Amino acid sequence: MTSHFTSVDDVLTRLADAGYLASDAIATTVFLADALGKPLLVEGPAGVGKTELAKAVTSALTATTGEDADLVRLQCYEGIDEARALYEWNHAKQLLRITANTALAQTNATGTTAQATDDEVAHDWQALATDIFTDEFLLTRPLLRAIRNEQPTVLLVDELDKADVEVEGLLLEVLSDFQVTVPELGTLAATQRPFVVLTSNAARDLSEALRRRCLFLHIDYPSAELEQRIVALKVPGLDAALAESVVRLVQRLREMPLRKAPSIAETVDWARTLVALGADSSDDLDPAVLRANLGVLLKHQDDIERASTLLKLNA
């Protein structure tokens, strides 16, 4: 097992180079997940950077190894099954092979009308079954693709809490032994262990069996200082005082009883909105501007009305 990071500080530096400003807790957990070869389960509210962390780790692995690391993403949703997560057989192609073999057998026939014996039929079927259950007919899905990749790989199982409980059972073999069993082919083990990130918005509880196999990380909304650094990184043209005002307002919104608090991505979007509108300083954040652009931060009309009232923007 090869470690890709030399220390927690190395993780902080490499993630920052990839455009992800991590807290010490995030960097420490990423370092341990890499050093121990353990999957990383990341929970937290939507929009706090869980998925972006997996993307940043992919960029960091590319820089570390000198190879193009592959981000393999399994986006979970209600109803996802083994065929979409692991693999499935290309039945149409298998049928074409059976048809072609049958036609070839008829072409090569001697013309006799005698029927084949049971032993001959069984032998032909066994040969055909061996022929159609090969890699040529196997459609690899994200879990199996990550296992079979030979280059550095990050496997992102995104929003696992949206999938049915049965999907967690599919993951147990992958997370425990980094292998997948295909009955027709046998056990396919990883040639090199992928860095695994599982994300959850905690819409439902994940099983203890899955949690036991992972290191756990909870990412919450960042501190005002860290969020201001993120805004400065993502929107370099923004005035520092204006960036501070943007973050201060977003932090106030997150303290309100809203249906959906603004995420980090929405903070960045709002900062870019102000730049696009020509705002040069915090003096440009008058109530009219705030009221007109709350839709960038808040995505429900009742949240906009509530925030406008509490911030006294309706006057």
SULGI-V852334 format. One record per residue. N is the residue number from 1. BURIAL is b if it has 9 or more other ideal C-beta (glycine too) atoms within 8 Angstrom, else e. Layout:
# SULGI-V852334
n->N burial->BURIAL
n->N burial->BURIAL
This chain:
# SULGI-V852334
n->1 burial->e
n->2 burial->e
n->3 burial->e
n->4 burial->b
n->5 burial->b
n->6 burial->e
n->7 burial->e
n->8 burial->b
n->9 burial->e
n->10 burial->b
n->11 burial->b
n->12 burial->b
n->13 burial->e
n->14 burial->b
n->15 burial->b
n->16 burial->b
n->17 burial->b
n->18 burial->b
n->19 burial->e
n->20 burial->b
n->21 burial->e
n->22 burial->b
n->23 burial->e
n->24 burial->e
n->25 burial->e
n->26 burial->b
n->27 burial->b
n->28 burial->b
n->29 burial->b
n->30 burial->b
n->31 burial->b
n->32 burial->b
n->33 burial->b
n->34 burial->b
n->35 burial->e
n->36 burial->e
n->37 burial->e
n->38 burial->b
n->39 burial->b
n->40 burial->b
n->41 burial->b
n->42 burial->b
n->43 burial->b
n->44 burial->b
n->45 burial->b
n->46 burial->e
n->47 burial->b
n->48 burial->b
n->49 burial->b
n->50 burial->b
n->51 burial->b
n->52 burial->e
n->53 burial->b
n->54 burial->b
n->55 burial->b
n->56 burial->b
n->57 burial->b
n->58 burial->b
n->59 burial->b
n->60 burial->b
n->61 burial->b
n->62 burial->b
n->63 burial->b
n->64 burial->b
n->65 burial->b
n->66 burial->e
n->67 burial->e
n->68 burial->e
n->69 burial->b
n->70 burial->b
n->71 burial->b
n->72 burial->b
n->73 burial->e
n->74 burial->b
n->75 burial->e
n->76 burial->b
n->77 burial->e
n->78 burial->e
n->79 burial->e
n->80 burial->b
n->81 burial->e
n->82 burial->e
n->83 burial->e
n->84 burial->e
n->85 burial->b
n->86 burial->b
n->87 burial->b
n->88 burial->e
n->89 burial->b
n->90 burial->b
n->91 burial->e
n->92 burial->e
n->93 burial->b
n->94 burial->b
n->95 burial->e
n->96 burial->e
n->97 burial->b
n->98 burial->b
n->99 burial->e
n->100 burial->e
n->101 burial->b
n->102 burial->e
n->103 burial->e
n->104 burial->e
n->105 burial->b
n->106 burial->e
n->107 burial->e
n->108 burial->e
n->109 burial->e
n->110 burial->e
n->111 burial->e
n->112 burial->e
n->113 burial->e
n->114 burial->e
n->115 burial->e
n->116 burial->e
n->117 burial->e
n->118 burial->e
n->119 burial->e
n->120 burial->e
n->121 burial->b
n->122 burial->e
n->123 burial->e
n->124 burial->b
n->125 burial->e
n->126 burial->e
n->127 burial->e
n->128 burial->b
n->129 burial->e
n->130 burial->e
n->131 burial->b
n->132 burial->b
n->133 burial->b
n->134 burial->b
n->135 burial->e
n->136 burial->e
n->137 burial->b
n->138 burial->b
n->139 burial->e
n->140 burial->e
n->141 burial->b
n->142 burial->b
n->143 burial->b
n->144 burial->b
n->145 burial->b
n->146 burial->b
n->147 burial->b
n->148 burial->b
n->149 burial->b
n->150 burial->e
n->151 burial->e
n->152 burial->b
n->153 burial->b
n->154 burial->b
n->155 burial->b
n->156 burial->b
n->157 burial->b
n->158 burial->b
n->159 burial->b
n->160 burial->b
n->161 burial->b
n->162 burial->b
n->163 burial->b
n->164 burial->e
n->165 burial->e
n->166 burial->e
n->167 burial->b
n->168 burial->b
n->169 burial->e
n->170 burial->b
n->171 burial->b
n->172 burial->b
n->173 burial->b
n->174 burial->b
n->175 burial->b
n->176 burial->e
n->177 burial->e
n->178 burial->b
n->179 burial->b
n->180 burial->b
n->181 burial->e
n->182 burial->b
n->183 burial->e
n->184 burial->e
n->185 burial->b
n->186 burial->e
n->187 burial->e
n->188 burial->b
n->189 burial->e
n->190 burial->b
n->191 burial->e
n->192 burial->b
n->193 burial->e
n->194 burial->b
n->195 burial->b
n->196 burial->b
n->197 burial->b
n->198 burial->b
n->199 burial->b
n->200 burial->b
n->201 burial->b
n->202 burial->e
n->203 burial->e
n->204 burial->e
n->205 burial->e
n->206 burial->b
n->207 burial->e
n->208 burial->e
n->209 burial->e
n->210 burial->b
n->211 burial->b
n->212 burial->e
n->213 burial->b
n->214 burial->b
n->215 burial->b
n->216 burial->e
n->217 burial->b
n->218 burial->e
n->219 burial->b
n->220 burial->e
n->221 burial->e
n->222 burial->b
n->223 burial->e
n->224 burial->b
n->225 burial->e
n->226 burial->b
n->227 burial->b
n->228 burial->b
n->229 burial->b
n->230 burial->b
n->231 burial->b
n->232 burial->b
n->233 burial->e
n->234 burial->b
n->235 burial->b
n->236 burial->e
n->237 burial->e
n->238 burial->b
n->239 burial->e
n->240 burial->e
n->241 burial->e
n->242 burial->b
n->243 burial->b
n->244 burial->b
n->245 burial->b
n->246 burial->b
n->247 burial->b
n->248 burial->b
n->249 burial->b
n->250 burial->b
n->251 burial->b
n->252 burial->b
n->253 burial->b
n->254 burial->b
n->255 burial->e
n->256 burial->b
n->257 burial->e
n->258 burial->b
n->259 burial->e
n->260 burial->b
n->261 burial->b
n->262 burial->b
n->263 burial->b
n->264 burial->b
n->265 burial->e
n->266 burial->b
n->267 burial->b
n->268 burial->b
n->269 burial->b
n->270 burial->b
n->271 burial->b
n->272 burial->b
n->273 burial->b
n->274 burial->b
n->275 burial->b
n->276 burial->e
n->277 burial->e
n->278 burial->e
n->279 burial->b
n->280 burial->e
n->281 burial->e
n->282 burial->b
n->283 burial->e
n->284 burial->b
n->285 burial->b
n->286 burial->e
n->287 burial->b
n->288 burial->e
n->289 burial->b
n->290 burial->b
n->291 burial->b
n->292 burial->e
n->293 burial->b
n->294 burial->b
n->295 burial->e
n->296 burial->e
n->297 burial->b
n->298 burial->b
n->299 burial->e
n->300 burial->b
n->301 burial->e
n->302 burial->e
n->303 burial->b
n->304 burial->b
n->305 burial->e
n->306 burial->b
n->307 burial->b
n->308 burial->b
n->309 burial->b
n->310 burial->e
n->311 burial->b
n->312 burial->e
n->313 burial->b
n->314 burial->e
n->315 burial->e
